[in-house]
Amino acid sequence: MAGVHPDRVIPGAEPSRGVVLAGLVTACRPSGVSWEADLQAGPVVVTCRLAGPPPAPGEPLTVTALAPPCFGPDGMALPGTVFD
């Protein structure tokens, strides 16, 4: 299990800026002035905050996690995921 803060996830594939994740939307919901989508990328589910409405559940979505620190279930950054 790992997590990336939704504000560190952007739509589209930008491998020079972080880790590219592609998968299917499993859920979406409005979140104030933005939207949140849950992306099933292999065995991992990532919550993504997007400026506009995401694809419908079951549709594909590609995002980039910006130079993330990734966190495990204990809330601590996973080794090798903190970038300067």
PyMOL Python script that loads the backbone (N, CA, C, O; Angstrom):
from pymol import cmd

cmd.read_pdbstr("""\
ATOM      1  N   MET A   1       0.853  -1.183   0.000  1.00  0.00           N
ATOM      2  CA  MET A   1       0.000   0.000   0.000  1.00  0.00           C
ATOM      3  C   MET A   1       0.893   1.239   0.000  1.00  0.00           C
ATOM      4  O   MET A   1       1.868   1.306   0.749  1.00  0.00           O
ATOM      5  N   ALA A   2       0.560   2.213  -0.838  1.00  0.00           N
ATOM      6  CA  ALA A   2       1.312   3.464  -0.896  1.00  0.00           C
ATOM      7  C   ALA A   2       0.342   4.581  -1.214  1.00  0.00           C
ATOM      8  O   ALA A   2      -0.755   4.327  -1.712  1.00  0.00           O
ATOM      9  N   GLY A   3       0.730   5.814  -0.933  1.00  0.00           N
ATOM     10  CA  GLY A   3      -0.132   6.949  -1.217  1.00  0.00           C
ATOM     11  C   GLY A   3       0.652   8.138  -1.718  1.00  0.00           C
ATOM     12  O   GLY A   3       1.817   8.326  -1.367  1.00  0.00           O
ATOM     13  N   VAL A   4       0.010   8.930  -2.534  1.00  0.00           N
ATOM     14  CA  VAL A   4       0.562  10.180  -3.043  1.00  0.00           C
ATOM     15  C   VAL A   4      -0.513  11.232  -2.812  1.00  0.00           C
ATOM     16  O   VAL A   4      -1.671  11.012  -3.165  1.00  0.00           O
ATOM     17  N   HIS A   5      -0.156  12.364  -2.230  1.00  0.00           N
ATOM     18  CA  HIS A   5      -1.143  13.412  -1.993  1.00  0.00           C
ATOM     19  C   HIS A   5      -1.802  13.796  -3.318  1.00  0.00           C
ATOM     20  O   HIS A   5      -1.099  14.009  -4.306  1.00  0.00           O
ATOM     21  N   PRO A   6      -3.120  13.890  -3.365  1.00  0.00           N
ATOM     22  CA  PRO A   6      -3.804  14.186  -4.625  1.00  0.00           C
ATOM     23  C   PRO A   6      -3.336  15.472  -5.300  1.00  0.00           C
ATOM     24  O   PRO A   6      -3.408  15.578  -6.524  1.00  0.00           O
ATOM     25  N   ASP A   7      -2.859  16.447  -4.534  1.00  0.00           N
ATOM     26  CA  ASP A   7      -2.367  17.683  -5.143  1.00  0.00           C
ATOM     27  C   ASP A   7      -1.049  17.489  -5.876  1.00  0.00           C
ATOM     28  O   ASP A   7      -0.616  18.382  -6.606  1.00  0.00           O
ATOM     29  N   ARG A   8      -0.397  16.333  -5.697  1.00  0.00           N
ATOM     30  CA  ARG A   8       0.872  16.043  -6.369  1.00  0.00           C
ATOM     31  C   ARG A   8       0.658  15.171  -7.597  1.00  0.00           C
ATOM     32  O   ARG A   8       1.614  14.612  -8.135  1.00  0.00           O
ATOM     33  N   VAL A   9      -0.610  15.047  -8.053  1.00  0.00           N
ATOM     34  CA  VAL A   9      -0.945  14.230  -9.212  1.00  0.00           C
ATOM     35  C   VAL A   9      -1.542  15.142 -10.280  1.00  0.00           C
ATOM     36  O   VAL A   9      -2.477  15.898 -10.016  1.00  0.00           O
ATOM     37  N   ILE A  10      -0.980  15.059 -11.505  1.00  0.00           N
ATOM     38  CA  ILE A  10      -1.483  15.875 -12.611  1.00  0.00           C
ATOM     39  C   ILE A  10      -1.944  14.957 -13.742  1.00  0.00           C
ATOM     40  O   ILE A  10      -1.422  13.852 -13.888  1.00  0.00           O
ATOM     41  N   PRO A  11      -2.919  15.404 -14.549  1.00  0.00           N
ATOM     42  CA  PRO A  11      -3.367  14.569 -15.662  1.00  0.00           C
ATOM     43  C   PRO A  11      -2.308  14.483 -16.747  1.00  0.00           C
ATOM     44  O   PRO A  11      -1.538  15.421 -16.953  1.00  0.00           O
ATOM     45  N   GLY A  12      -2.276  13.358 -17.436  1.00  0.00           N
ATOM     46  CA  GLY A  12      -1.370  13.165 -18.561  1.00  0.00           C
ATOM     47  C   GLY A  12      -0.064  12.503 -18.163  1.00  0.00           C
ATOM     48  O   GLY A  12       0.245  12.353 -16.981  1.00  0.00           O
ATOM     49  N   ALA A  13       0.699  12.109 -19.181  1.00  0.00           N
ATOM     50  CA  ALA A  13       1.979  11.438 -18.986  1.00  0.00           C
ATOM     51  C   ALA A  13       3.125  12.435 -19.144  1.00  0.00           C
ATOM     52  O   ALA A  13       3.366  12.943 -20.239  1.00  0.00           O
ATOM     53  N   GLU A  14       3.830  12.712 -18.047  1.00  0.00           N
ATOM     54  CA  GLU A  14       4.998  13.592 -18.067  1.00  0.00           C
ATOM     55  C   GLU A  14       6.136  12.911 -17.311  1.00  0.00           C
ATOM     56  O   GLU A  14       6.439  13.286 -16.178  1.00  0.00           O
ATOM     57  N   PRO A  15       6.774  11.900 -17.939  1.00  0.00           N
ATOM     58  CA  PRO A  15       7.787  11.113 -17.231  1.00  0.00           C
ATOM     59  C   PRO A  15       8.980  11.921 -16.740  1.00  0.00           C
ATOM     60  O   PRO A  15       9.664  11.487 -15.813  1.00  0.00           O
ATOM     61  N   SER A  16       9.249  13.064 -17.323  1.00  0.00           N
ATOM     62  CA  SER A  16      10.371  13.885 -16.851  1.00  0.00           C
ATOM     63  C   SER A  16      10.051  14.582 -15.532  1.00  0.00           C
ATOM     64  O   SER A  16      10.949  15.110 -14.876  1.00  0.00           O
ATOM     65  N   ARG A  17       8.767  14.586 -15.137  1.00  0.00           N
ATOM     66  CA  ARG A  17       8.356  15.285 -13.908  1.00  0.00           C
ATOM     67  C   ARG A  17       8.016  14.355 -12.755  1.00  0.00           C
ATOM     68  O   ARG A  17       7.859  14.812 -11.623  1.00  0.00           O
ATOM     69  N   GLY A  18       7.897  13.046 -13.022  1.00  0.00           N
ATOM     70  CA  GLY A  18       7.532  12.126 -11.952  1.00  0.00           C
ATOM     71  C   GLY A  18       7.208  10.746 -12.469  1.00  0.00           C
ATOM     72  O   GLY A  18       7.702  10.330 -13.517  1.00  0.00           O
ATOM     73  N   VAL A  19       6.374  10.037 -11.729  1.00  0.00           N
ATOM     74  CA  VAL A  19       6.011   8.658 -12.032  1.00  0.00           C
ATOM     75  C   VAL A  19       4.671   8.647 -12.773  1.00  0.00           C
ATOM     76  O   VAL A  19       3.673   9.160 -12.268  1.00  0.00           O
ATOM     77  N   VAL A  20       4.657   8.060 -13.973  1.00  0.00           N
ATOM     78  CA  VAL A  20       3.439   7.981 -14.779  1.00  0.00           C
ATOM     79  C   VAL A  20       2.651   6.744 -14.364  1.00  0.00           C
ATOM     80  O   VAL A  20       3.196   5.644 -14.285  1.00  0.00           O
ATOM     81  N   LEU A  21       1.355   6.939 -14.098  1.00  0.00           N
ATOM     82  CA  LEU A  21       0.450   5.855 -13.734  1.00  0.00           C
ATOM     83  C   LEU A  21      -0.707   5.837 -14.714  1.00  0.00           C
ATOM     84  O   LEU A  21      -1.284   6.882 -15.015  1.00  0.00           O
ATOM     85  N   ALA A  22      -1.048   4.664 -15.213  1.00  0.00           N
ATOM     86  CA  ALA A  22      -2.180   4.530 -16.132  1.00  0.00           C
ATOM     87  C   ALA A  22      -3.067   3.405 -15.626  1.00  0.00           C
ATOM     88  O   ALA A  22      -2.581   2.385 -15.139  1.00  0.00           O
ATOM     89  N   GLY A  23      -4.363   3.601 -15.747  1.00  0.00           N
ATOM     90  CA  GLY A  23      -5.293   2.577 -15.302  1.00  0.00           C
ATOM     91  C   GLY A  23      -6.714   2.997 -15.595  1.00  0.00           C
ATOM     92  O   GLY A  23      -6.973   3.802 -16.489  1.00  0.00           O
ATOM     93  N   LEU A  24      -7.643   2.430 -14.814  1.00  0.00           N
ATOM     94  CA  LEU A  24      -9.059   2.717 -14.994  1.00  0.00           C
ATOM     95  C   LEU A  24      -9.599   3.487 -13.803  1.00  0.00           C
ATOM     96  O   LEU A  24      -9.214   3.238 -12.660  1.00  0.00           O
ATOM     97  N   VAL A  25     -10.493   4.423 -14.080  1.00  0.00           N
ATOM     98  CA  VAL A  25     -11.174   5.167 -13.021  1.00  0.00           C
ATOM     99  C   VAL A  25     -12.155   4.211 -12.337  1.00  0.00           C
ATOM    100  O   VAL A  25     -12.955   3.550 -13.000  1.00  0.00           O
ATOM    101  N   THR A  26     -12.084   4.146 -11.002  1.00  0.00           N
ATOM    102  CA  THR A  26     -13.023   3.292 -10.257  1.00  0.00           C
ATOM    103  C   THR A  26     -14.113   4.109  -9.579  1.00  0.00           C
ATOM    104  O   THR A  26     -15.180   3.578  -9.271  1.00  0.00           O
ATOM    105  N   ALA A  27     -13.858   5.397  -9.342  1.00  0.00           N
ATOM    106  CA  ALA A  27     -14.852   6.277  -8.725  1.00  0.00           C
ATOM    107  C   ALA A  27     -14.444   7.720  -9.003  1.00  0.00           C
ATOM    108  O   ALA A  27     -13.264   8.011  -9.197  1.00  0.00           O
ATOM    109  N   CYS A  28     -15.416   8.614  -9.022  1.00  0.00           N
ATOM    110  CA  CYS A  28     -15.117  10.039  -9.155  1.00  0.00           C
ATOM    111  C   CYS A  28     -16.147  10.825  -8.356  1.00  0.00           C
ATOM    112  O   CYS A  28     -17.282  10.389  -8.165  1.00  0.00           O
ATOM    113  N   ARG A  29     -15.713  12.013  -7.890  1.00  0.00           N
ATOM    114  CA  ARG A  29     -16.599  12.835  -7.066  1.00  0.00           C
ATOM    115  C   ARG A  29     -16.135  14.287  -7.116  1.00  0.00           C
ATOM    116  O   ARG A  29     -14.938  14.551  -7.230  1.00  0.00           O
ATOM    117  N   PRO A  30     -17.078  15.233  -7.032  1.00  0.00           N
ATOM    118  CA  PRO A  30     -16.685  16.640  -6.952  1.00  0.00           C
ATOM    119  C   PRO A  30     -16.005  16.898  -5.612  1.00  0.00           C
ATOM    120  O   PRO A  30     -16.333  16.276  -4.602  1.00  0.00           O
ATOM    121  N   SER A  31     -15.050  17.828  -5.624  1.00  0.00           N
ATOM    122  CA  SER A  31     -14.315  18.189  -4.405  1.00  0.00           C
ATOM    123  C   SER A  31     -14.076  19.693  -4.421  1.00  0.00           C
ATOM    124  O   SER A  31     -12.999  20.153  -4.803  1.00  0.00           O
ATOM    125  N   GLY A  32     -15.078  20.453  -4.009  1.00  0.00           N
ATOM    126  CA  GLY A  32     -14.963  21.916  -4.052  1.00  0.00           C
ATOM    127  C   GLY A  32     -14.903  22.389  -5.488  1.00  0.00           C
ATOM    128  O   GLY A  32     -15.807  22.108  -6.276  1.00  0.00           O
ATOM    129  N   VAL A  33     -13.835  23.111  -5.838  1.00  0.00           N
ATOM    130  CA  VAL A  33     -13.693  23.626  -7.199  1.00  0.00           C
ATOM    131  C   VAL A  33     -13.004  22.633  -8.120  1.00  0.00           C
ATOM    132  O   VAL A  33     -12.787  22.935  -9.293  1.00  0.00           O
ATOM    133  N   SER A  34     -12.655  21.450  -7.615  1.00  0.00           N
ATOM    134  CA  SER A  34     -11.985  20.443  -8.432  1.00  0.00           C
ATOM    135  C   SER A  34     -12.753  19.123  -8.342  1.00  0.00           C
ATOM    136  O   SER A  34     -13.843  19.063  -7.774  1.00  0.00           O
ATOM    137  N   TRP A  35     -12.174  18.082  -8.903  1.00  0.00           N
ATOM    138  CA  TRP A  35     -12.753  16.742  -8.878  1.00  0.00           C
ATOM    139  C   TRP A  35     -11.719  15.779  -8.332  1.00  0.00           C
ATOM    140  O   TRP A  35     -10.519  16.026  -8.442  1.00  0.00           O
ATOM    141  N   GLU A  36     -12.171  14.691  -7.747  1.00  0.00           N
ATOM    142  CA  GLU A  36     -11.281  13.610  -7.349  1.00  0.00           C
ATOM    143  C   GLU A  36     -11.699  12.357  -8.104  1.00  0.00           C
ATOM    144  O   GLU A  36     -12.886  12.078  -8.277  1.00  0.00           O
ATOM    145  N   ALA A  37     -10.690  11.607  -8.550  1.00  0.00           N
ATOM    146  CA  ALA A  37     -10.932  10.330  -9.211  1.00  0.00           C
ATOM    147  C   ALA A  37     -10.039   9.294  -8.559  1.00  0.00           C
ATOM    148  O   ALA A  37      -8.877   9.569  -8.260  1.00  0.00           O
ATOM    149  N   ASP A  38     -10.575   8.108  -8.338  1.00  0.00           N
ATOM    150  CA  ASP A  38      -9.770   6.987  -7.873  1.00  0.00           C
ATOM    151  C   ASP A  38      -9.336   6.209  -9.104  1.00  0.00           C
ATOM    152  O   ASP A  38     -10.162   5.779  -9.909  1.00  0.00           O
ATOM    153  N   LEU A  39      -8.022   6.034  -9.238  1.00  0.00           N
ATOM    154  CA  LEU A  39      -7.424   5.381 -10.396  1.00  0.00           C
ATOM    155  C   LEU A  39      -6.859   4.040  -9.963  1.00  0.00           C
ATOM    156  O   LEU A  39      -5.978   3.985  -9.104  1.00  0.00           O
ATOM    157  N   GLN A  40      -7.358   2.958 -10.551  1.00  0.00           N
ATOM    158  CA  GLN A  40      -6.816   1.617 -10.298  1.00  0.00           C
ATOM    159  C   GLN A  40      -5.689   1.407 -11.298  1.00  0.00           C
ATOM    160  O   GLN A  40      -5.931   1.189 -12.485  1.00  0.00           O
ATOM    161  N   ALA A  41      -4.443   1.474 -10.804  1.00  0.00           N
ATOM    162  CA  ALA A  41      -3.251   1.304 -11.641  1.00  0.00           C
ATOM    163  C   ALA A  41      -2.575   0.012 -11.202  1.00  0.00           C
ATOM    164  O   ALA A  41      -1.743   0.026 -10.294  1.00  0.00           O
ATOM    165  N   GLY A  42      -2.921  -1.095 -11.833  1.00  0.00           N
ATOM    166  CA  GLY A  42      -2.430  -2.397 -11.380  1.00  0.00           C
ATOM    167  C   GLY A  42      -3.020  -2.690 -10.012  1.00  0.00           C
ATOM    168  O   GLY A  42      -4.228  -2.558  -9.817  1.00  0.00           O
ATOM    169  N   PRO A  43      -2.170  -3.092  -9.048  1.00  0.00           N
ATOM    170  CA  PRO A  43      -2.696  -3.408  -7.716  1.00  0.00           C
ATOM    171  C   PRO A  43      -2.884  -2.179  -6.825  1.00  0.00           C
ATOM    172  O   PRO A  43      -3.315  -2.306  -5.680  1.00  0.00           O
ATOM    173  N   VAL A  44      -2.562  -0.990  -7.345  1.00  0.00           N
ATOM    174  CA  VAL A  44      -2.573   0.231  -6.543  1.00  0.00           C
ATOM    175  C   VAL A  44      -3.755   1.106  -6.925  1.00  0.00           C
ATOM    176  O   VAL A  44      -4.067   1.247  -8.108  1.00  0.00           O
ATOM    177  N   VAL A  45      -4.422   1.701  -5.925  1.00  0.00           N
ATOM    178  CA  VAL A  45      -5.458   2.702  -6.172  1.00  0.00           C
ATOM    179  C   VAL A  45      -4.894   4.050  -5.734  1.00  0.00           C
ATOM    180  O   VAL A  45      -4.449   4.205  -4.597  1.00  0.00           O
ATOM    181  N   VAL A  46      -4.915   5.024  -6.645  1.00  0.00           N
ATOM    182  CA  VAL A  46      -4.398   6.368  -6.385  1.00  0.00           C
ATOM    183  C   VAL A  46      -5.543   7.357  -6.509  1.00  0.00           C
ATOM    184  O   VAL A  46      -6.271   7.336  -7.501  1.00  0.00           O
ATOM    185  N   THR A  47      -5.713   8.229  -5.509  1.00  0.00           N
ATOM    186  CA  THR A  47      -6.703   9.298  -5.596  1.00  0.00           C
ATOM    187  C   THR A  47      -6.051  10.493  -6.271  1.00  0.00           C
ATOM    188  O   THR A  47      -4.991  10.955  -5.851  1.00  0.00           O
ATOM    189  N   CYS A  48      -6.694  10.986  -7.320  1.00  0.00           N
ATOM    190  CA  CYS A  48      -6.155  12.080  -8.128  1.00  0.00           C
ATOM    191  C   CYS A  48      -7.090  13.275  -8.025  1.00  0.00           C
ATOM    192  O   CYS A  48      -8.301  13.121  -8.180  1.00  0.00           O
ATOM    193  N   ARG A  49      -6.559  14.449  -7.770  1.00  0.00           N
ATOM    194  CA  ARG A  49      -7.358  15.671  -7.793  1.00  0.00           C
ATOM    195  C   ARG A  49      -7.156  16.309  -9.159  1.00  0.00           C
ATOM    196  O   ARG A  49      -6.022  16.535  -9.582  1.00  0.00           O
ATOM    197  N   LEU A  50      -8.252  16.600  -9.848  1.00  0.00           N
ATOM    198  CA  LEU A  50      -8.201  17.120 -11.206  1.00  0.00           C
ATOM    199  C   LEU A  50      -8.992  18.413 -11.296  1.00  0.00           C
ATOM    200  O   LEU A  50      -9.964  18.603 -10.565  1.00  0.00           O
ATOM    201  N   ALA A  51      -8.577  19.303 -12.193  1.00  0.00           N
ATOM    202  CA  ALA A  51      -9.239  20.596 -12.347  1.00  0.00           C
ATOM    203  C   ALA A  51     -10.629  20.452 -12.957  1.00  0.00           C
ATOM    204  O   ALA A  51     -11.541  21.202 -12.609  1.00  0.00           O
ATOM    205  N   GLY A  52     -10.794  19.491 -13.863  1.00  0.00           N
ATOM    206  CA  GLY A  52     -12.084  19.305 -14.518  1.00  0.00           C
ATOM    207  C   GLY A  52     -12.622  17.917 -14.251  1.00  0.00           C
ATOM    208  O   GLY A  52     -11.955  17.095 -13.623  1.00  0.00           O
ATOM    209  N   PRO A  53     -13.835  17.651 -14.730  1.00  0.00           N
ATOM    210  CA  PRO A  53     -14.432  16.343 -14.503  1.00  0.00           C
ATOM    211  C   PRO A  53     -13.548  15.228 -15.080  1.00  0.00           C
ATOM    212  O   PRO A  53     -13.054  15.353 -16.200  1.00  0.00           O
ATOM    213  N   PRO A  54     -13.346  14.144 -14.327  1.00  0.00           N
ATOM    214  CA  PRO A  54     -12.554  13.021 -14.816  1.00  0.00           C
ATOM    215  C   PRO A  54     -13.381  12.140 -15.735  1.00  0.00           C
ATOM    216  O   PRO A  54     -14.593  12.323 -15.854  1.00  0.00           O
ATOM    217  N   PRO A  55     -12.728  11.183 -16.386  1.00  0.00           N
ATOM    218  CA  PRO A  55     -13.496  10.198 -17.145  1.00  0.00           C
ATOM    219  C   PRO A  55     -14.445   9.435 -16.208  1.00  0.00           C
ATOM    220  O   PRO A  55     -14.236   9.403 -14.995  1.00  0.00           O
ATOM    221  N   ALA A  56     -15.451   8.844 -16.762  1.00  0.00           N
ATOM    222  CA  ALA A  56     -16.420   8.070 -15.982  1.00  0.00           C
ATOM    223  C   ALA A  56     -15.775   6.796 -15.440  1.00  0.00           C
ATOM    224  O   ALA A  56     -14.794   6.311 -16.005  1.00  0.00           O
ATOM    225  N   PRO A  57     -16.317   6.251 -14.353  1.00  0.00           N
ATOM    226  CA  PRO A  57     -15.812   4.978 -13.849  1.00  0.00           C
ATOM    227  C   PRO A  57     -15.767   3.923 -14.965  1.00  0.00           C
ATOM    228  O   PRO A  57     -16.696   3.793 -15.763  1.00  0.00           O
ATOM    229  N   GLY A  58     -14.659   3.178 -14.992  1.00  0.00           N
ATOM    230  CA  GLY A  58     -14.440   2.174 -16.028  1.00  0.00           C
ATOM    231  C   GLY A  58     -13.653   2.689 -17.211  1.00  0.00           C
ATOM    232  O   GLY A  58     -13.185   1.901 -18.033  1.00  0.00           O
ATOM    233  N   GLU A  59     -13.497   4.016 -17.315  1.00  0.00           N
ATOM    234  CA  GLU A  59     -12.750   4.615 -18.424  1.00  0.00           C
ATOM    235  C   GLU A  59     -11.262   4.747 -18.055  1.00  0.00           C
ATOM    236  O   GLU A  59     -10.924   4.834 -16.875  1.00  0.00           O
ATOM    237  N   PRO A  60     -10.373   4.761 -19.066  1.00  0.00           N
ATOM    238  CA  PRO A  60      -8.941   4.891 -18.784  1.00  0.00           C
ATOM    239  C   PRO A  60      -8.551   6.311 -18.381  1.00  0.00           C
ATOM    240  O   PRO A  60      -9.181   7.289 -18.783  1.00  0.00           O
ATOM    241  N   LEU A  61      -7.495   6.393 -17.578  1.00  0.00           N
ATOM    242  CA  LEU A  61      -6.933   7.675 -17.154  1.00  0.00           C
ATOM    243  C   LEU A  61      -5.436   7.491 -16.963  1.00  0.00           C
ATOM    244  O   LEU A  61      -4.994   6.496 -16.390  1.00  0.00           O
ATOM    245  N   THR A  62      -4.657   8.455 -17.444  1.00  0.00           N
ATOM    246  CA  THR A  62      -3.210   8.470 -17.234  1.00  0.00           C
ATOM    247  C   THR A  62      -2.867   9.739 -16.482  1.00  0.00           C
ATOM    248  O   THR A  62      -3.314  10.824 -16.852  1.00  0.00           O
ATOM    249  N   VAL A  63      -2.075   9.612 -15.427  1.00  0.00           N
ATOM    250  CA  VAL A  63      -1.661  10.744 -14.606  1.00  0.00           C
ATOM    251  C   VAL A  63      -0.178  10.618 -14.296  1.00  0.00           C
ATOM    252  O   VAL A  63       0.425   9.561 -14.483  1.00  0.00           O
ATOM    253  N   THR A  64       0.397  11.713 -13.819  1.00  0.00           N
ATOM    254  CA  THR A  64       1.780  11.722 -13.363  1.00  0.00           C
ATOM    255  C   THR A  64       1.806  12.151 -11.909  1.00  0.00           C
ATOM    256  O   THR A  64       1.268  13.198 -11.551  1.00  0.00           O
ATOM    257  N   ALA A  65       2.435  11.337 -11.073  1.00  0.00           N
ATOM    258  CA  ALA A  65       2.661  11.687  -9.665  1.00  0.00           C
ATOM    259  C   ALA A  65       3.962  12.487  -9.638  1.00  0.00           C
ATOM    260  O   ALA A  65       5.032  11.946  -9.917  1.00  0.00           O
ATOM    261  N   LEU A  66       3.870  13.765  -9.303  1.00  0.00           N
ATOM    262  CA  LEU A  66       5.011  14.672  -9.375  1.00  0.00           C
ATOM    263  C   LEU A  66       6.052  14.356  -8.318  1.00  0.00           C
ATOM    264  O   LEU A  66       5.786  14.460  -7.120  1.00  0.00           O
ATOM    265  N   ALA A  67       7.233  13.971  -8.764  1.00  0.00           N
ATOM    266  CA  ALA A  67       8.381  13.736  -7.887  1.00  0.00           C
ATOM    267  C   ALA A  67       7.948  13.466  -6.455  1.00  0.00           C
ATOM    268  O   ALA A  67       8.303  14.203  -5.535  1.00  0.00           O
ATOM    269  N   PRO A  68       7.180  12.405  -6.279  1.00  0.00           N
ATOM    270  CA  PRO A  68       6.516  12.251  -4.991  1.00  0.00           C
ATOM    271  C   PRO A  68       7.401  11.715  -3.887  1.00  0.00           C
ATOM    272  O   PRO A  68       8.295  10.904  -4.132  1.00  0.00           O
ATOM    273  N   PRO A  69       7.152  12.166  -2.678  1.00  0.00           N
ATOM    274  CA  PRO A  69       7.417  11.209  -1.628  1.00  0.00           C
ATOM    275  C   PRO A  69       6.174  10.329  -1.562  1.00  0.00           C
ATOM    276  O   PRO A  69       5.055  10.842  -1.563  1.00  0.00           O
ATOM    277  N   CYS A  70       6.354   9.034  -1.506  1.00  0.00           N
ATOM    278  CA  CYS A  70       5.235   8.100  -1.352  1.00  0.00           C
ATOM    279  C   CYS A  70       5.238   7.607   0.080  1.00  0.00           C
ATOM    280  O   CYS A  70       6.299   7.441   0.682  1.00  0.00           O
ATOM    281  N   PHE A  71       4.065   7.372   0.625  1.00  0.00           N
ATOM    282  CA  PHE A  71       3.928   7.019   2.029  1.00  0.00           C
ATOM    283  C   PHE A  71       3.313   5.644   2.198  1.00  0.00           C
ATOM    284  O   PHE A  71       2.397   5.268   1.467  1.00  0.00           O
ATOM    285  N   GLY A  72       3.818   4.901   3.160  1.00  0.00           N
ATOM    286  CA  GLY A  72       3.267   3.603   3.499  1.00  0.00           C
ATOM    287  C   GLY A  72       2.146   3.735   4.495  1.00  0.00           C
ATOM    288  O   GLY A  72       1.800   4.848   4.891  1.00  0.00           O
ATOM    289  N   PRO A  73       1.557   2.600   4.919  1.00  0.00           N
ATOM    290  CA  PRO A  73       0.419   2.627   5.847  1.00  0.00           C
ATOM    291  C   PRO A  73       0.735   3.296   7.182  1.00  0.00           C
ATOM    292  O   PRO A  73      -0.170   3.775   7.866  1.00  0.00           O
ATOM    293  N   ASP A  74       2.021   3.331   7.559  1.00  0.00           N
ATOM    294  CA  ASP A  74       2.401   3.956   8.829  1.00  0.00           C
ATOM    295  C   ASP A  74       2.576   5.461   8.705  1.00  0.00           C
ATOM    296  O   ASP A  74       2.893   6.126   9.692  1.00  0.00           O
ATOM    297  N   GLY A  75       2.373   6.020   7.496  1.00  0.00           N
ATOM    298  CA  GLY A  75       2.506   7.459   7.295  1.00  0.00           C
ATOM    299  C   GLY A  75       3.923   7.929   7.049  1.00  0.00           C
ATOM    300  O   GLY A  75       4.156   9.125   6.872  1.00  0.00           O
ATOM    301  N   MET A  76       4.876   7.007   7.034  1.00  0.00           N
ATOM    302  CA  MET A  76       6.272   7.373   6.813  1.00  0.00           C
ATOM    303  C   MET A  76       6.601   7.275   5.323  1.00  0.00           C
ATOM    304  O   MET A  76       6.069   6.419   4.616  1.00  0.00           O
ATOM    305  N   ALA A  77       7.484   8.163   4.856  1.00  0.00           N
ATOM    306  CA  ALA A  77       7.885   8.156   3.447  1.00  0.00           C
ATOM    307  C   ALA A  77       8.607   6.843   3.143  1.00  0.00           C
ATOM    308  O   ALA A  77       9.449   6.384   3.916  1.00  0.00           O
ATOM    309  N   LEU A  78       8.256   6.248   1.995  1.00  0.00           N
ATOM    310  CA  LEU A  78       8.901   5.009   1.576  1.00  0.00           C
ATOM    311  C   LEU A  78      10.310   5.311   1.073  1.00  0.00           C
ATOM    312  O   LEU A  78      10.506   6.312   0.384  1.00  0.00           O
ATOM    313  N   PRO A  79      11.288   4.480   1.398  1.00  0.00           N
ATOM    314  CA  PRO A  79      12.661   4.712   0.935  1.00  0.00           C
ATOM    315  C   PRO A  79      12.742   4.844  -0.573  1.00  0.00           C
ATOM    316  O   PRO A  79      12.063   4.125  -1.306  1.00  0.00           O
ATOM    317  N   GLY A  80      13.573   5.762  -1.030  1.00  0.00           N
ATOM    318  CA  GLY A  80      13.785   5.952  -2.461  1.00  0.00           C
ATOM    319  C   GLY A  80      12.709   6.750  -3.152  1.00  0.00           C
ATOM    320  O   GLY A  80      12.735   6.863  -4.377  1.00  0.00           O
ATOM    321  N   THR A  81      11.746   7.320  -2.410  1.00  0.00           N
ATOM    322  CA  THR A  81      10.671   8.072  -3.056  1.00  0.00           C
ATOM    323  C   THR A  81      10.701   9.553  -2.730  1.00  0.00           C
ATOM    324  O   THR A  81       9.800  10.289  -3.132  1.00  0.00           O
ATOM    325  N   VAL A  82      11.706  10.000  -2.020  1.00  0.00           N
ATOM    326  CA  VAL A  82      11.828  11.424  -1.697  1.00  0.00           C
ATOM    327  C   VAL A  82      12.879  12.015  -2.620  1.00  0.00           C
ATOM    328  O   VAL A  82      14.035  11.593  -2.605  1.00  0.00           O
ATOM    329  N   PHE A  83      12.476  12.993  -3.425  1.00  0.00           N
ATOM    330  CA  PHE A  83      13.368  13.602  -4.410  1.00  0.00           C
ATOM    331  C   PHE A  83      13.734  15.004  -3.964  1.00  0.00           C
ATOM    332  O   PHE A  83      12.917  15.708  -3.369  1.00  0.00           O
ATOM    333  N   ASP A  84      14.957  15.407  -4.249  1.00  0.00           N
ATOM    334  CA  ASP A  84      15.406  16.780  -3.938  1.00  0.00           C
ATOM    335  C   ASP A  84      15.026  17.727  -5.049  1.00  0.00           C
ATOM    336  O   ASP A  84      15.317  18.920  -4.970  1.00  0.00           O
TER     337      ASP A  84
END
""", "prot")
cmd.dss("prot")
cmd.show_as("cartoon", "prot")
cmd.util.cbc("prot")
cmd.orient("prot")
